[in-house]
Amino acid sequence: MECAGRVSHQPLVPQDRIRQRLRRLRFRLQPGALEQPVCAAGGCAAVARARGQRCRPPHESSMAPQRAELVLLHDGELMRGVAARWLDKQPAMAHHHVARASDIARVARLLTGRGVGIVLSGGGARGFAHIGIVKALREAGIRIDLVGGTSMGAILGAGVAQRWSIEELTERFRRAFVEAKPLRDYTLPLVSLVSGRRVTRMLRHAFGDLTIEDLPLDFFCVSSNLTTGHSVVHRRGELWRWLRASVAIPGVLPPVPHRGEVLVDGGTMNNLPVDAMRELGRGPVIGCDVGADRAFTSEADEADVPLPWQLLSWLREQRRRPNIFQILWRAGMVNSSAMTAAHREKSDLLLQPPLAQIDMLNWSAFERAIDAGYEYASRRLASLPADSPLLGSTRSQADG
């Protein structure tokens, strides 16, 4: 592992306004048999350069029993694979990338419980509203320090954790969903309605071989384990693979096998994983819920499939009844409705833009969904009180 040569004894961020809060996080040199010392913070952090002399991460016995924090210092561009090598030895260690001057303030916020986390729900095409919400947050000066999401929210959240600009988020996802039509590769429905090859190809093209550990901002996504009956929070590993699991709507996309277990869409069990963000204890949480703004109803009276001579009239009435994609999606999500309601209550700020007129499969509503999310979030943020903990991040110099 690449470790720092010499390390200052000063606090990580010496600004006067947080000096007192960082008193317990002052760094001391950790003695040991390594060629170069590893820096530990009051028994809770290690600092290392991403480039430097090669040495081993500290053994867990040399770290204090409190929560361990790893701060990786990069010279400009983030080096891939560095965090994974540390975390292989210290799996319980939290990690932070510092590649810009603004990252120092972000780490300070996270270490002092003032980091802002956003959680993006699933919701199909309505998930594009998340782009508008993120735009409004950035314009309001609210710095996003952590990102989590389920299903469509996981994919869009990964772009946010990459620190893509709003223009890049918009253009990349327009190409990926509106132009590429990833759910059009229909197949013999033995396992699912679509083969999933287009979705996999889209995710691999967008994120390559990037791992979750290598994202500039802390990130997690959620899938549902049908084998164990539990929700799974992915904080490490191949980004595209866990995003693919998080969007695997049962019956629509094939599940993702992992070590003999079956993973499907995270929204099946936890469509708004505010609880997973809360567990990190980093600060206020913004919940963005785009998945529960439309009643699931049917205006059609007949439940049976029509006889051949009734087909034309039946087709005319199809717009009045849910289609198979909508039925499968709703069937998969209904079990998590109560949990989602509880997680809304756990959000410090809940954003639910009005999206009743946008169907979950209406990819052509891309711009409308973004605009709806932006306009709604802008109004909500303008009404926040001046002493809101969310606005505390606007007084730090960091990049969301």
C-alpha positions in Angstrom: 0.0 0.0 0.0 1.2 3.5 -0.7 1.8 5.5 2.6 2.7 9.0 3.4 6.4 9.8 4.1 6.1 12.5 6.7 2.9 13.6 8.3 2.1 16.9 10.1 1.0 16.8 13.7 -1.6 19.5 13.0 -5.3 18.8 12.7 -6.5 17.7 9.3 -8.4 21.0 8.8 -7.0 23.8 10.9 -9.8 26.4 10.3 -10.6 28.2 13.5 -14.4 27.6 13.3 -13.9 23.8 13.5 -10.7 23.6 15.5 -12.4 22.8 18.7 -14.7 20.2 17.1 -11.6 18.4 15.6 -9.7 18.4 18.9 -10.4 14.7 19.4 -9.3 14.0 15.8 -5.8 15.4 16.0 -3.3 13.2 14.3 -0.4 11.4 15.9 2.3 9.3 14.3 1.5 5.6 14.8 4.7 3.8 15.7 5.4 0.4 14.2 7.6 -1.7 12.0 6.7 0.0 8.7 9.4 1.8 6.8 7.3 4.9 6.9 5.0 5.8 9.7 1.2 5.5 9.3 -0.8 8.4 10.7 -3.6 7.6 13.1 -6.0 10.2 14.5 -6.6 9.9 18.2 -7.2 6.2 17.6 -9.7 6.7 14.7 -8.1 7.7 11.4 -5.2 6.9 9.1 -3.9 9.2 6.4 -2.0 7.9 3.4 -0.9 9.2 0.0 -2.3 7.4 -3.0 1.2 7.8 -4.5 4.3 7.1 -2.4 6.4 4.3 -1.0 4.7 0.9 -1.0 4.0 -0.6 2.4 1.3 -2.5 4.1 -1.8 -1.0 5.7 -1.7 -1.1 9.5 -2.9 -4.3 11.2 -6.2 -3.8 12.9 -4.6 -4.4 16.3 -2.5 -1.2 15.8 -5.7 0.9 15.3 -7.8 2.2 18.2 -11.1 0.4 18.9 -13.2 3.4 17.7 -14.5 3.8 14.1 -11.5 3.8 11.8 -11.3 6.5 9.1 -9.0 6.3 6.1 -8.1 9.5 4.2 -6.4 8.9 0.9 -4.5 11.9 -0.5 -4.4 12.0 -4.3 -2.3 14.2 -6.6 -5.1 15.5 -8.7 -6.8 12.5 -10.5 -8.0 9.7 -8.3 -6.0 6.5 -8.4 -8.2 3.4 -8.8 -7.7 0.4 -6.7 -5.9 2.1 -3.8 -8.9 2.1 -1.4 -9.7 -1.5 -2.1 -6.2 -2.6 -1.0 -6.6 -0.9 2.3 -10.2 -2.1 2.8 -9.2 -5.7 2.1 -7.1 -5.5 5.3 -9.4 -3.2 7.2 -13.0 -4.0 6.0 -14.6 -1.9 8.7 -12.7 1.2 7.9 -14.5 4.2 6.4 -12.6 5.9 3.6 -12.4 9.3 2.0 -10.7 10.6 -1.1 -8.9 13.9 -1.1 -8.0 15.1 -4.6 -9.1 18.7 -4.5 -8.7 21.5 -1.9 -12.5 21.4 -1.4 -12.3 17.8 -0.4 -10.6 18.8 2.9 -13.7 20.7 4.0 -15.9 17.7 3.0 -13.9 15.3 5.1 -14.1 17.8 8.0 -17.9 17.9 7.7 -18.1 14.1 7.7 -15.8 13.7 10.7 -17.8 16.2 12.7 -21.2 14.9 11.8 -22.1 17.8 9.5 -22.0 16.0 6.2 -25.1 16.0 4.0 -26.3 12.7 2.6 -28.9 12.3 -0.1 -31.0 9.2 -0.7 -32.6 8.7 -4.1 -35.5 6.4 -4.5 -36.5 4.1 -7.4 -39.3 5.1 -9.7 -38.4 4.3 -13.3 -38.6 7.3 -15.6 -39.8 9.5 -12.8 -36.3 9.0 -11.4 -35.1 11.6 -13.8 -36.6 14.1 -11.4 -33.5 13.4 -9.2 -31.4 15.3 -11.7 -33.5 18.4 -11.2 -33.4 17.9 -7.4 -29.6 17.7 -7.5 -29.4 20.8 -9.6 -31.5 22.8 -7.1 -29.4 21.5 -4.2 -26.2 22.7 -5.9 -27.6 26.0 -6.8 -28.7 26.5 -3.2 -25.1 25.9 -2.1 -25.9 22.6 -0.3 -22.9 20.4 -0.6 -23.6 16.7 -1.2 -21.1 14.6 0.8 -22.7 11.1 0.6 -25.1 9.5 -1.9 -27.2 6.4 -1.6 -30.0 5.0 -3.8 -32.2 2.2 -5.0 -33.0 1.1 -8.5 -33.1 4.2 -10.8 -32.1 6.3 -7.9 -28.9 4.2 -7.6 -27.9 4.7 -11.2 -28.5 8.5 -11.1 -26.8 8.6 -7.6 -23.7 6.9 -9.0 -23.4 9.8 -11.5 -23.7 12.3 -8.6 -21.1 10.4 -6.6 -18.8 10.7 -9.7 -19.3 14.5 -9.3 -20.6 14.8 -12.9 -22.0 18.2 -13.7 -25.7 18.7 -14.3 -25.0 19.0 -18.0 -23.1 15.7 -18.0 -25.7 13.9 -15.9 -28.4 15.1 -18.3 -26.6 14.2 -21.5 -25.3 10.8 -20.3 -28.7 9.6 -19.1 -30.6 11.0 -22.0 -28.4 8.9 -24.3 -28.6 5.9 -22.0 -32.4 5.8 -21.5 -34.2 8.0 -24.0 -32.1 7.2 -27.1 -30.7 3.7 -26.3 -34.0 2.3 -25.0 -32.4 -0.3 -22.7 -35.7 -2.2 -22.0 -36.4 -3.0 -25.6 -34.5 -6.2 -25.9 -37.5 -8.5 -25.4 -36.9 -12.2 -25.0 -38.7 -15.5 -24.5 -40.2 -14.8 -21.0 -38.9 -17.8 -19.2 -37.1 -15.7 -16.6 -37.9 -12.1 -17.5 -39.6 -10.1 -20.2 -36.3 -8.5 -21.4 -32.9 -10.1 -21.7 -31.1 -7.4 -19.7 -28.2 -7.3 -22.1 -28.9 -3.7 -23.1 -29.1 -2.6 -19.5 -25.8 -4.4 -18.6 -24.1 -2.9 -21.7 -25.4 0.6 -20.8 -24.1 0.3 -17.2 -20.7 -1.0 -18.2 -20.4 1.7 -20.8 -21.3 4.5 -18.4 -19.1 3.3 -15.4 -16.6 0.9 -16.9 -14.6 -1.1 -14.3 -15.0 1.5 -11.6 -15.6 0.2 -8.1 -17.7 1.8 -5.4 -14.6 2.4 -3.3 -13.1 4.5 -6.1 -16.0 7.0 -6.4 -15.0 10.5 -5.2 -18.0 10.7 -2.9 -19.1 8.0 -0.4 -21.8 5.9 -2.2 -24.0 2.9 -1.6 -26.8 1.2 -3.5 -29.4 -1.3 -2.4 -30.6 -4.6 -3.8 -33.0 -7.3 -2.5 -31.8 -10.8 -1.7 -34.6 -13.2 -2.6 -32.7 -16.1 -1.1 -32.4 -14.7 2.4 -35.3 -12.3 2.3 -33.2 -9.4 3.3 -32.2 -6.1 1.8 -28.5 -5.8 0.8 -26.5 -2.6 1.0 -23.6 -2.5 -1.4 -20.7 -0.3 -0.3 -17.8 -2.1 -2.1 -17.3 -3.9 -5.4 -17.9 -3.5 -9.1 -20.2 -0.5 -9.5 -21.9 -1.6 -12.7 -22.7 -5.1 -11.2 -24.4 -3.8 -8.1 -26.3 -1.2 -10.1 -27.5 -4.0 -12.3 -28.8 -5.9 -9.3 -30.4 -2.7 -7.9 -32.5 -2.3 -11.0 -33.5 -5.9 -11.6 -37.3 -5.6 -11.4 -38.6 -9.1 -10.8 -40.1 -10.5 -14.0 -38.9 -7.5 -16.1 -35.1 -8.0 -15.8 -33.2 -11.1 -15.0 -32.0 -11.3 -11.4 -28.3 -11.1 -10.6 -26.8 -14.3 -9.1 -24.1 -13.8 -6.4 -22.5 -16.7 -4.5 -25.5 -18.9 -5.0 -28.0 -16.2 -4.0 -30.5 -14.3 -6.1 -30.4 -10.5 -6.1 -33.2 -8.3 -7.5 -34.4 -4.7 -7.5 -33.7 -2.9 -4.2 -37.1 -1.3 -4.3 -38.7 -4.7 -3.6 -37.6 -4.4 0.0 -36.3 -0.9 0.5 -37.2 1.7 -2.1 -36.0 4.7 0.0 -32.9 3.5 2.1 -32.7 6.4 4.5 -32.0 3.9 7.2 -28.7 2.8 5.5 -27.6 6.5 5.3 -28.6 7.1 8.9 -26.5 4.2 10.1 -23.4 6.1 8.9 -24.0 8.8 11.4 -22.5 11.5 9.2 -25.1 14.3 9.5 -28.5 15.4 8.1 -30.2 13.2 5.5 -32.2 14.4 2.5 -34.7 11.8 1.3 -35.8 12.1 -2.4 -38.9 10.0 -3.1 -40.2 9.8 -6.6 -41.8 6.4 -6.4 -45.1 7.0 -4.6 -46.9 9.8 -6.3 -49.4 7.9 -8.4 -52.4 5.7 -7.4 -52.3 2.3 -9.0 -55.7 2.0 -10.5 -57.5 0.5 -13.5 -60.6 1.9 -15.2 -61.3 -1.3 -17.2 -64.1 -3.5 -16.0 -63.1 -6.9 -17.5 -60.2 -8.9 -16.0 -60.1 -11.7 -18.6 -58.0 -11.7 -21.8 -60.3 -11.1 -24.7 -61.5 -13.6 -27.3 -60.1 -13.1 -30.8 -63.1 -11.1 -32.1 -62.9 -8.8 -29.1 -59.3 -7.9 -29.5 -59.7 -4.5 -31.3 -62.0 -3.1 -28.6 -59.8 -4.6 -25.9 -56.7 -2.9 -27.4 -58.6 0.5 -27.4 -59.2 0.1 -23.7 -55.6 -0.9 -22.9 -54.7 2.7 -21.9 -57.3 2.4 -19.1 -55.6 -0.6 -17.5 -52.1 -1.3 -16.2 -49.7 -3.1 -18.6 -47.6 -6.0 -17.7 -44.5 -3.9 -16.9 -46.5 -1.7 -14.6 -48.1 -4.7 -12.9 -44.7 -6.4 -12.3 -43.2 -3.2 -11.0 -46.0 -2.5 -8.6 -46.1 -6.1 -7.5 -42.4 -5.9 -6.7 -42.7 -2.6 -4.8 -45.8 -3.1 -2.8 -44.1 -5.0 -0.1 -41.8 -2.1 0.7 -44.5 0.6 0.9 -44.8 0.5 4.7 -41.0 0.7 5.1 -40.8 3.6 2.6 -43.4 5.5 4.6 -41.3 5.0 7.8 -38.1 6.1 6.1 -39.8 9.3 4.8 -40.3 10.2 8.5 -36.6 9.6 9.2 -35.5 12.2 6.6 -34.3 15.6 7.9 -35.7 17.0 4.6 -38.1 15.0 2.4 -38.5 15.9 -1.2 -41.4 14.5 -3.1 -41.9 16.3 -6.4 -45.4 16.0 -8.0 -45.0 13.4 -10.8 -48.5 11.9 -11.1 -48.6 12.7 -14.8 -45.4 10.8 -15.6 -45.5 7.1 -16.0 -42.6 5.0 -14.7 -41.9 3.7 -18.3 -42.4 7.0 -20.1 -38.7 7.7 -21.0 -39.8 10.5 -23.4 -40.8 12.5 -20.3 -37.1 13.0 -19.5 -37.2 16.8 -19.6 -40.5 17.1 -17.9 -39.3 14.9 -15.0 -36.1 17.0 -14.6 -38.0 20.2 -14.6 -40.6 19.0 -12.1 -37.9 17.9 -9.7 -36.0 21.2 -10.1 -39.0 23.5 -9.7 -40.3 21.6 -6.6 -36.9 21.3 -4.9 -36.1 25.0 -5.6 -39.3 26.1 -3.8 -38.7 23.8 -0.9 -35.1 24.8 -0.4 -36.0 28.5 -0.6 -38.3 28.0 2.4 -35.7 26.4 4.7 -34.9 28.4 7.9 -31.6 30.1 8.1 -30.5 27.9 10.9 -31.2 24.7 9.1 -28.3 22.1 9.5 -28.5 21.5 5.8 -27.5 25.1 5.1 -24.4 24.7 7.3 -22.6 23.1 4.4 -23.0 26.2 2.3 -20.6 28.0 4.7 -17.9 25.4 3.9 -15.8 25.5 0.8 -16.4 22.1 -0.8 -17.6 20.6 -4.0 -21.0 18.8 -4.1 
